[in-house]
Amino acid sequence: MSIDTLNNALGYRARRIIRYISTPSTDPPFEEVTITIKRLSADDVTDIIRQLEALPNVREAAKV
């Protein structure tokens, strides 16, 4: 997932991203993408997870 794809999916909330890390997965051709987002409500986080899981080729999105 590119940062542009992530920005498009998150819309105005993309400005809250403070860290984006993409690493190869143990299950090629997938990647593991970790993002850190600051100051969002629990509802916003739930909505973001739903939006990310709706993207093609996203297997799982979760709050850690």
C-alpha positions in Angstrom: 0.0 0.0 0.0 1.5 3.3 -1.0 1.2 6.4 1.1 -0.9 8.0 -1.6 -3.4 5.1 -1.4 -3.5 5.5 2.4 -4.0 9.3 2.1 -6.9 8.8 -0.3 -8.5 6.3 1.9 -8.2 8.3 5.1 -9.1 11.7 3.6 -8.8 14.6 6.0 -7.6 12.2 8.8 -4.5 11.4 6.8 -3.0 14.7 8.2 -2.9 12.9 11.6 -0.4 10.2 10.4 2.9 10.6 12.2 4.6 7.4 11.1 4.2 5.0 8.1 6.3 1.8 7.9 6.0 -0.8 5.2 7.9 -4.1 5.5 7.8 -7.3 3.5 5.4 -9.9 4.9 6.2 -13.5 5.7 3.4 -14.2 3.2 4.6 -12.8 -0.2 3.4 -10.8 -2.1 1.9 -9.0 0.8 3.4 -6.3 2.9 2.9 -5.3 6.5 2.0 -1.6 6.8 2.1 0.0 10.2 0.8 3.5 10.7 0.7 5.7 13.8 -2.0 8.3 13.9 -2.3 10.9 16.6 -5.3 12.4 18.3 -8.3 10.6 16.9 -11.5 9.5 18.6 -12.4 5.8 19.0 -15.1 6.3 16.4 -12.6 7.7 13.9 -10.3 4.7 14.5 -13.1 2.3 14.0 -14.1 4.1 10.8 -10.5 4.1 9.5 -10.2 0.3 10.1 -13.5 -0.2 8.1 -12.2 2.0 5.3 -8.9 0.2 5.1 -10.4 -3.3 5.1 -12.7 -2.2 2.2 -9.6 -1.5 0.0 -8.7 -4.1 -2.6 -5.8 -6.3 -1.5 -6.0 -5.4 2.2 -6.3 -8.6 4.1 -6.6 -7.2 7.6 -6.6 -3.9 9.5 -6.5 -3.7 13.2 -5.9 -1.4 16.1 -2.8 -2.3 18.1 
